[in-house]
Amino acid sequence: MISEKLKRVNLLLIVLFLLNYIGSAIFVENFFTRFPFFSYFVEVVLLTGSIFLVMSQTFNSDKILGLGHYFPFWVCISLLVTYLGVLPLLVISYTATNLMNLNIFFVLLFLVNVAGYTILFFGILKAKKEI
C-alpha cells in the first residue's frame, strides 16, 4: 500500500476482522459446534474490502505491468476464490441440508479449496523476488 490513509483503513479492516472472529468465538453460543454463518459473512465482507484496497493500489501503480509476477496479486485472487467460492456452498448447506446430498457438498467444498490453494501455489512459483 502506498497511501498512508489507505494503509490505516486496511489496518482497521484487519483489526475488525480479528475482533469479529474473537468476539464471535466468545459471544456466539454454538460457535465451535454449529457454523456461525453471520460471523463468516461479516468476515468475507471485511476481507473483500481489504482485497479491494490492495487491488486498487496495484492497478493504479506500475505493478500492473508485471502483474503475473506480483505475489500479492496471487494472494488476493486465491483468497477471493477460497472465501467467496465457499460462501454460496455454505448458504446452500445452511438452508437446505435435507435437500442436498452431503457428499456432493463436501466434494464441491474440497474442489473450491483445491482451486484457491492451487492459485496460491501457482503464484508462489510464478512470483519474482523484489529487490
Secondary structure, DSSP 4 states (H G I P E B T S, - for coil): ---HHHHHHHHHHHHHHHHHHHHHHHH-TTTTTS--HHHHHHHHHHHHHHHHHHHHHHHTSGGGGGGGG-HHHHHHHHHIIIIIHHHHHHHHHHH-TTTS-HHHHHHHHHHHHHHHHHHHHHHHHH-----
